[in-house]
Amino acid sequence: MDELLQKSFIAGVERVAAWADLLDSINVFPVADGDTGRNLSISLFPLRNVHPDKSKIIQQLLFSARGNSGNIASRFFSAFYAAKSVSELADYAAEGRLRAWKAVSDPCAGTMLTLFDALAEALPSTGMILNQETIAVIISHLEKAVHETKEILPKLKKAQVVDAGALGMYIFFEGFFYSLAGMEDNHRPVTEVFKNSLRIATSFREEAESGYCVDFVLKSPALSNEEVIRITQAHDNAVIIPEGDLYKIHLHTQDREKMKAQIGKLGSMLNWEEDNLTLQTREFMNAKTGQILHIMTDAAGSVTRKDAKKYGLTLLNSYLTVGEKCLPETYFNSEEVYAAMRQGVKVSTSQASFYERHQIYESVLNRFEKVLYLCVGSVFTGNYNVVMEWKKKHDPQNRILVIDTGAASGRLGVIALAASRYLAETNDMEKTFAFAQKAVQICEEYVFLDKLQYLAAGGRLSKPSAFFGDMLHMKPVISPQPEGVKKIGVVRNQEEQLKLAEERLAVSLRNDSPALIMLEYSDNYDWVNETVKKMVEERYPQTEVILQPLSLTSGAHMGPGTWGVAFLPE
């Protein structure tokens, strides 16, 4: 593939990731479950990979596709990604459009399918010249198609928003074509282009949904398309993607176990993903709105996507690569990551590109009047320096307030959650900023490692040191500080870990302290929940104790068996 073309696919994917929260916030069709941004981000991430064998990327698209929107997009890109040069884009867009329409059991205009139609019509069949004029014509066609979705689908008209999937593809292609033309900084704010169509009408009400949204890959050499259609036709929102002897299937079902049993008789189930529609629709309709200040933090803190939806937070992605699979860390299943680490699979971390980070800043400032960015400690990543440089050029009114928390993992998570709760109670920007600054000063965290070998694998410790440390059953205890990670001590077993945790809590907390305590787990949820939590609740009955998965950025370096305690004394 042409190098510029590859770069442009990456730009499109990263732009979708940066605007995923907006897509989630307007996702009412076909079901108001608020996951289109997440699904498109997960589904399209294989396009970021650079691989000489395109069929490898296309198969990764098959396995990664999630949700209605992600599977339809995946089917389109199984053709469009095969283009080797700009001159081939029109032909492959036409083929992708046909594949996308055929994949849906009940295709519907007014969705991203309409946008694919518009793209195929807008691309010149011969002699495509990438200049500002050509790009403007293409983007104009796509913009018109997105606006039309609001008029085509009655549900969107009632909600007064455009289709989230169509908008997601518009965001992708604007990034894609601007990158091809070398115009990366020329994006128009999405909030201006689709003004008055990006906020759900207060009068809109969605009926409660039940059942599950499932995605699975079935391997069955003897299975026919007709048999697949017969099995899935009784279920809603079916998308069927055949690829050799593989079938990727998405649908909504009331009985997931019955569906698993049915499919299991037809061949080998290679993977299975599911979402609870009841929980998703409930969370979506109860989303936070109308606050005077918006809080953003880094995904490197122990904050989940569920927390982000509950409190209206924006999380800036950091990335995890597990073998050949790369995703934002909060989209990974932690059990998958720790199981891979125990099996010796290479796991590494990386930061979002400058382009994606800049897009995130633009996204939040275009959607909110004031933003408080609780930034991961500058000693751990370059995020603080990147945002401060961006502010100099793009934020003359100082609308994004940045605090270098000096924190990561649980300490950053506690600060972000406590500040979000305080904001929800007061809706006072100045008081919340002061509260966050105070929390940065007094919040503490202690992390207990099980083995040293994972720090060595990540280059943070010499391998001989890790070998001898593990031989002697040494379990280091560390505390992330503004100046870096501080070693607190070394213990030999879980009993000594628990004792040291008790001692550290006792230094800062009275027995009647109304503190917020976060207990972080890796692959040891049961032990942390049954042993550590019990100890904390018995000694500090006035505290609120929450259990959170350890940030996978931290977990990837510290390994399975790690746990931690972070707490805000007041």
C-alpha positions in Angstrom: 0.0 0.0 0.0 1.1 3.6 -0.7 2.7 5.0 2.4 0.5 8.2 2.3 -2.6 6.0 1.9 -1.6 4.0 5.0 -1.0 7.2 7.0 -4.4 8.4 6.0 -6.2 5.3 7.2 -4.5 5.7 10.6 -5.6 9.4 10.7 -9.2 8.4 10.0 -9.2 5.7 12.8 -7.5 8.1 15.3 -10.0 10.8 14.5 -12.9 8.5 15.2 -11.3 7.4 18.5 -11.0 11.1 19.5 -14.7 11.8 18.8 -16.0 8.5 20.1 -17.7 10.1 23.1 -19.8 12.4 20.9 -20.9 9.5 18.8 -21.9 7.5 21.9 -23.9 10.5 23.2 -26.2 10.6 20.1 -26.5 6.9 19.5 -30.3 6.3 19.4 -30.7 4.1 16.3 -31.3 1.3 16.1 -31.2 1.1 19.9 -30.3 3.9 22.3 -27.4 2.1 23.9 -24.7 4.7 23.5 -21.9 2.5 22.1 -21.4 3.5 18.5 -18.2 5.4 19.2 -16.8 2.5 21.2 -17.8 0.0 18.6 -16.3 1.9 15.7 -13.1 2.5 17.6 -12.7 -1.2 18.4 -13.8 -2.3 14.9 -11.5 -0.1 12.9 -8.4 -0.3 15.0 -6.8 -3.0 12.7 -6.5 -0.3 10.1 -3.8 1.3 12.3 -1.6 -1.7 11.9 1.1 -1.7 9.2 1.3 -5.2 7.7 2.6 -6.3 4.3 -0.2 -8.8 3.9 -3.5 -7.0 3.5 -5.5 -10.2 4.0 -4.1 -10.3 7.5 -5.6 -6.9 8.3 -8.9 -7.8 6.7 -9.2 -10.9 8.8 -8.4 -8.8 11.9 -11.3 -6.5 10.9 -13.5 -9.5 10.8 -12.6 -10.6 14.4 -12.6 -7.1 15.9 -15.9 -5.9 14.6 -18.4 -5.0 17.3 -22.0 -3.9 17.2 -24.2 -3.0 14.3 -22.2 0.0 13.2 -18.8 -1.7 13.6 -19.7 -4.8 11.6 -21.2 -2.8 8.7 -18.1 -0.5 8.7 -15.9 -3.6 8.8 -17.5 -5.1 5.8 -17.1 -1.8 3.8 -13.4 -1.6 4.7 -12.8 -5.3 3.8 -12.9 -3.9 0.2 -11.9 -0.3 0.6 -8.7 -1.1 2.5 -7.6 -3.3 -0.4 -6.9 -0.2 -2.6 -3.2 0.1 -3.4 -3.3 3.7 -4.5 -5.5 6.8 -4.7 -6.5 5.9 -8.3 -8.2 2.7 -7.1 -10.2 4.3 -4.3 -13.4 4.8 -6.4 -13.6 1.1 -7.5 -13.0 -0.2 -4.0 -15.5 2.2 -2.5 -18.1 0.9 -4.9 -17.3 -2.7 -4.0 -17.3 -1.8 -0.2 -20.7 -0.2 -0.5 -22.1 -3.3 -2.1 -20.6 -5.6 0.6 -22.0 -3.4 3.4 -25.5 -3.3 2.0 -25.5 -7.1 1.5 -24.2 -7.8 5.0 -27.3 -6.4 6.7 -30.3 -8.7 7.0 -32.7 -5.7 6.9 -30.7 -2.8 5.3 -31.9 0.7 6.1 -31.3 4.0 4.4 -30.5 6.9 6.8 -27.6 5.0 8.3 -23.9 4.8 7.4 -25.1 2.8 4.3 -26.4 6.1 2.9 -23.0 7.7 3.6 -21.2 4.9 1.7 -23.6 5.5 -1.2 -22.6 9.2 -1.1 -18.9 8.4 -1.1 -19.2 6.0 -4.0 -21.0 8.7 -6.0 -18.6 11.5 -5.0 -15.3 9.8 -5.9 -14.2 10.4 -9.5 -13.9 7.1 -11.4 -10.8 8.3 -13.3 -8.1 10.8 -12.9 -8.7 11.6 -9.2 -6.5 14.7 -8.3 -6.1 15.3 -4.6 -6.4 19.0 -4.1 -8.4 21.3 -1.8 -11.2 21.6 -4.4 -11.6 17.9 -4.9 -11.6 17.2 -1.2 -14.2 19.9 -0.6 -16.5 18.3 -3.1 -16.2 14.9 -1.6 -16.6 16.1 2.0 -19.6 18.2 0.9 -21.4 15.1 -0.5 -20.7 13.2 2.8 -21.9 16.1 4.9 -25.2 16.3 3.0 -25.7 12.5 3.5 -25.2 12.8 7.2 -27.7 15.7 7.4 -30.2 13.6 5.4 -30.2 10.8 8.0 -32.1 13.0 10.4 -34.9 13.3 7.9 -34.9 9.7 6.6 -35.3 7.9 9.9 -38.3 8.8 12.1 -36.5 7.9 15.3 -33.6 10.3 14.5 -36.1 13.0 13.6 -37.8 12.5 16.9 -34.5 12.6 18.8 -33.4 15.6 16.6 -29.9 14.1 16.0 -28.1 12.7 13.0 -27.2 9.0 12.8 -24.2 8.2 15.0 -22.8 5.6 12.6 -23.0 7.9 9.5 -21.4 10.7 11.5 -18.6 8.4 12.6 -17.9 7.5 9.0 -18.0 11.2 8.0 -15.4 11.9 10.8 -13.2 9.1 9.5 -13.3 10.2 5.9 -12.7 13.8 6.7 -9.6 12.8 8.5 -8.7 10.3 5.8 -9.0 12.7 2.8 -7.5 15.7 4.5 -4.5 13.5 5.4 -4.2 12.4 1.8 -4.2 16.0 0.7 -1.7 17.1 3.4 -4.4 19.2 5.1 -4.5 17.6 8.6 -5.0 20.9 10.4 -7.9 22.1 8.2 -10.7 20.1 9.9 -13.9 22.1 10.5 -15.3 21.6 14.0 -17.9 18.8 13.8 -20.0 20.7 16.3 -20.3 23.6 13.7 -20.9 21.5 10.7 -23.8 19.6 12.3 -24.9 22.3 14.7 -28.4 21.7 16.3 -28.1 18.0 15.4 -25.8 16.7 18.1 -27.9 16.9 21.2 -30.8 14.6 21.9 -34.1 16.4 22.4 -35.2 16.5 26.0 -38.6 15.2 24.9 -37.1 12.0 23.5 -37.7 8.8 25.4 -36.5 5.3 24.6 -38.4 2.2 25.7 -36.3 -0.1 27.9 -34.5 -2.7 25.9 -33.8 -6.3 27.0 -31.6 -9.1 25.8 -28.0 -9.0 24.5 -26.0 -7.6 21.7 -23.7 -10.3 20.6 -20.8 -10.7 18.1 -19.2 -14.0 17.3 -17.0 -15.7 14.7 -18.0 -19.2 13.6 -15.7 -21.5 11.6 -17.8 -24.0 9.5 -16.5 -25.1 6.1 -19.8 -26.9 5.2 -22.2 -24.1 6.2 -24.1 -22.2 3.6 -25.3 -18.6 3.6 -28.9 -19.8 3.5 -28.4 -21.8 6.7 -26.9 -18.8 8.4 -29.8 -16.5 7.3 -32.3 -19.1 8.5 -30.7 -19.3 12.0 -30.4 -15.6 12.4 -33.6 -14.3 10.9 -35.6 -14.6 14.1 -33.2 -12.1 15.8 -32.9 -8.3 15.4 -30.2 -6.3 13.8 -28.4 -9.2 12.2 -25.2 -8.5 10.2 -23.6 -11.5 8.5 -20.1 -11.4 7.0 -18.8 -14.5 5.2 -15.1 -14.8 4.7 -13.9 -18.1 3.4 -15.0 -20.8 5.9 -15.5 -18.1 8.6 -18.7 -16.3 9.4 -18.8 -13.1 11.5 -22.3 -12.6 12.9 -23.8 -9.8 14.9 -27.3 -9.8 16.3 -29.5 -9.0 19.2 -30.9 -12.0 21.1 -33.1 -12.5 24.2 -31.4 -15.8 25.0 -27.7 -15.8 24.6 -27.2 -19.3 26.0 -29.7 -20.8 23.5 -27.9 -18.9 20.7 -24.5 -20.2 21.8 -25.9 -23.8 21.9 -27.4 -23.4 18.4 -24.3 -22.0 16.9 -22.0 -24.5 18.6 -23.7 -27.3 16.7 -22.8 -25.8 13.4 -19.0 -25.4 13.8 -16.2 -24.0 15.9 -16.9 -20.8 17.9 -13.7 -18.8 17.6 -14.7 -15.8 19.7 -17.7 -14.4 21.5 -18.4 -10.8 22.6 -21.6 -9.6 24.3 -23.2 -6.5 25.8 -26.2 -6.3 28.1 -28.7 -4.1 26.4 -30.8 -3.5 29.5 -27.8 -2.0 31.3 -26.6 -0.1 28.3 -29.9 1.6 27.6 -30.4 2.5 31.2 -27.0 4.0 31.5 -27.4 5.9 28.3 -30.7 7.5 29.2 -29.3 8.5 32.6 -26.1 10.2 31.2 -24.9 13.4 32.9 -25.7 16.6 31.1 -25.7 20.4 31.8 -22.6 20.8 34.0 -20.7 24.1 34.0 -17.4 22.3 33.8 -16.3 19.1 31.9 -13.6 16.9 33.4 -11.1 15.0 31.3 -8.4 12.7 32.5 -6.0 10.0 31.2 -7.0 6.4 30.7 -3.7 5.6 32.5 -5.7 6.2 35.7 -7.7 3.4 37.2 -11.0 4.7 35.7 -13.2 2.5 33.6 -15.3 3.4 30.6 -18.3 2.7 32.8 -17.1 5.3 35.3 -16.6 7.8 32.4 -20.2 7.3 31.2 -21.6 7.5 34.8 -19.8 10.8 35.6 -19.6 12.3 32.2 -15.8 12.1 32.0 -13.6 12.1 28.9 -10.7 9.6 28.9 -7.6 10.3 26.8 -6.5 7.0 25.3 -3.3 5.2 26.0 -2.7 2.0 24.0 -2.0 -1.6 24.9 -0.5 -4.1 22.4 -1.1 -7.8 23.3 0.6 -9.9 20.7 -0.7 -8.6 17.4 -3.8 -7.0 18.9 -3.6 -3.2 19.7 -6.5 -1.2 21.3 -7.0 1.6 23.7 -6.4 0.1 27.1 -10.0 0.6 28.4 -11.4 -1.5 25.5 -9.4 -4.6 26.5 -10.7 -7.3 28.7 -8.3 -7.5 31.7 -8.7 -11.2 32.0 -7.4 -11.6 28.4 -4.4 -9.4 29.1 -3.2 -11.1 32.3 -3.8 -14.6 30.9 -1.6 -13.6 27.9 1.1 -12.3 30.2 1.2 -15.5 32.2 1.6 -17.4 28.9 4.5 -15.3 28.0 2.8 -13.2 25.3 4.5 -9.8 24.8 2.5 -6.9 26.2 3.5 -3.3 25.7 2.1 0.2 26.1 2.2 3.3 24.0 0.7 6.8 24.0 -1.8 8.2 21.5 -0.2 10.1 18.6 0.1 13.9 18.7 -2.7 14.0 16.0 -5.1 12.0 18.2 -4.3 14.0 21.3 -4.9 17.2 19.4 -8.2 15.9 18.1 -9.3 15.0 21.7 -8.5 18.6 22.8 -10.5 20.0 19.9 -13.4 17.6 20.6 -13.8 18.6 24.3 -13.4 22.3 23.6 -15.9 22.2 20.8 -18.4 20.5 22.9 -17.9 22.1 26.3 -17.4 25.7 27.5 -14.8 24.9 30.1 -12.7 21.8 30.6 -10.6 20.6 33.6 -7.9 18.2 32.4 -6.5 16.2 35.3 -3.4 15.1 33.5 -1.3 12.0 34.4 1.9 12.9 36.0 4.4 14.6 33.7 7.1 12.3 35.0 5.3 9.3 33.6 4.2 10.5 30.1 4.6 13.5 27.8 0.8 14.3 27.9 1.2 17.4 30.1 3.8 19.0 27.8 1.8 18.1 24.7 -1.4 19.8 26.0 0.4 22.9 27.2 2.1 23.4 23.8 -1.3 22.9 22.1 -2.9 25.5 24.5 -0.4 28.1 23.5 -1.6 28.0 19.9 -5.3 27.0 20.2 -6.6 28.1 23.6 -6.1 31.9 23.9 -9.2 32.2 26.2 -7.8 29.6 28.6 -10.9 27.4 28.4 -9.0 24.2 29.1 -7.6 24.2 32.7 -4.7 21.7 33.2 -3.4 20.2 36.4 -0.3 18.1 36.4 -1.5 15.6 39.0 1.9 13.9 39.4 -0.3 10.8 39.6 -1.0 7.6 37.7 -3.1 4.4 38.2 -5.2 4.5 41.4 -4.1 7.8 42.7 -5.1 9.5 39.4 -8.4 7.5 39.4 -9.3 8.6 42.9 -8.6 12.3 42.2 -10.7 12.1 39.0 -13.6 10.3 40.5 -13.6 12.5 43.6 -13.5 15.7 41.6 -16.3 14.5 39.3 -18.5 13.7 42.3 -17.7 17.1 43.9 -18.6 18.8 40.6 -21.9 16.9 40.4 -22.7 18.1 44.0 -21.7 21.8 43.6 -21.7 22.5 39.8 -19.2 25.2 40.8 -16.1 25.5 38.5 -13.8 27.4 40.9 -14.6 25.2 43.9 -14.1 22.1 41.9 -10.7 23.3 40.6 -9.6 24.1 44.1 -10.9 20.7 45.3 -8.9 18.9 42.7 -5.7 20.8 43.6 -6.2 19.9 47.2 -6.8 16.2 46.3 -3.6 16.1 44.3 -1.7 17.2 47.5 -3.2 14.7 49.9 -4.2 11.6 47.9 -1.9 8.6 48.4 -1.4 5.2 46.7 0.6 2.0 47.4 1.0 -0.7 44.9 1.9 -4.3 45.8 3.7 -6.3 43.1 3.6 -10.1 43.0 6.6 -10.7 40.7 9.5 -8.7 39.3 9.7 -10.5 36.0 7.2 -8.2 34.2 9.0 -5.0 35.2 12.1 -6.7 33.7 10.2 -7.6 30.5 9.2 -4.0 30.1 12.8 -2.8 30.6 12.1 -1.2 33.9 14.3 -3.6 35.9 17.4 -5.7 34.9 16.5 -9.3 34.2 19.1 -10.7 36.7 17.6 -8.5 39.4 14.1 -9.8 38.6 15.4 -13.4 38.5 17.0 -13.3 41.9 14.1 -11.2 43.4 11.6 -13.9 42.3 13.8 -16.7 43.6 13.8 -15.0 47.0 10.1 -14.4 46.8 10.6 -10.6 47.1 7.5 -8.6 46.5 8.2 -4.9 46.1 5.8 -2.2 47.3 5.9 1.1 45.4 4.1 4.5 45.4 3.8 6.6 42.3 4.9 10.1 43.2 5.2 13.4 41.2 9.0 12.8 41.0 8.6 9.2 39.9 7.9 5.8 41.4 9.2 5.5 44.9 10.1 2.2 46.5 8.4 1.8 49.9 9.6 -1.6 50.9 9.9 -5.3 50.1 7.7 -8.1 51.6 7.6 -11.8 51.1 4.0 -12.8 50.9 0.4 -11.6 50.8 0.1 -11.6 54.6 3.0 -9.1 54.8 1.5 -7.1 51.9 -1.7 -6.8 53.9 0.1 -5.8 57.0 2.0 -3.1 55.3 -1.2 -1.7 53.7 -2.7 -1.6 57.2 0.3 0.4 58.5 0.2 2.9 55.7 -3.5 3.5 56.0 -3.2 4.0 59.8 -0.6 6.8 59.3 -3.1 8.9 57.3 -6.5 7.8 58.5 -8.4 7.8 61.8 -10.8 4.9 62.4 -13.7 7.3 61.9 -12.2 9.0 58.8 -14.8 9.6 56.0 -12.3 8.7 53.3 -12.6 7.5 49.8 -10.6 4.3 49.4 -10.0 2.6 46.0 -8.8 -1.0 46.0 -7.2 -2.0 42.7 -7.0 -5.6 41.4 -5.4 -7.3 38.5 -6.3 -11.0 38.1 -6.9 -11.4 41.8 -10.4 -9.8 42.3 -11.6 -12.5 44.7 -8.7 -12.1 47.1 -8.8 -8.3 47.0 -12.6 -8.3 47.5 -12.7 -11.0 50.2 -9.5 -10.3 52.2 -8.3 -6.7 51.6 -11.8 -5.1 51.4 -12.9 -6.9 54.5 -9.9 -5.6 56.5 -10.4 -2.0 55.3 -14.1 -2.0 56.0 -13.6 -3.4 59.5 -11.0 -0.8 60.4 -12.6 2.2 58.7 -16.4 1.8 58.9 -17.0 5.4 57.9 -15.1 5.1 54.6 -16.4 4.4 51.2 -14.5 1.5 49.6 -14.6 0.9 45.9 -13.1 -1.9 43.9 -11.6 -1.0 40.5 -9.5 -2.9 37.9 -5.9 -1.7 38.0 -5.2 0.6 35.0 -3.9 -1.8 32.3 -1.1 0.7 31.5 0.2 -0.1 35.0 -0.9 -3.7 34.9 1.1 -4.3 31.7 4.3 -3.2 33.5 3.6 -4.7 36.9 2.0 -7.9 35.9 -0.6 -10.4 37.2 -1.0 -10.7 40.9 -0.5 -6.9 41.4 -2.9 -5.0 43.6 -3.1 -1.5 45.1 -4.8 0.8 47.5 -5.3 4.5 46.8 -7.1 6.8 49.1 -8.2 10.4 49.7 -8.2 11.1 53.4 -10.9 13.7 53.5 
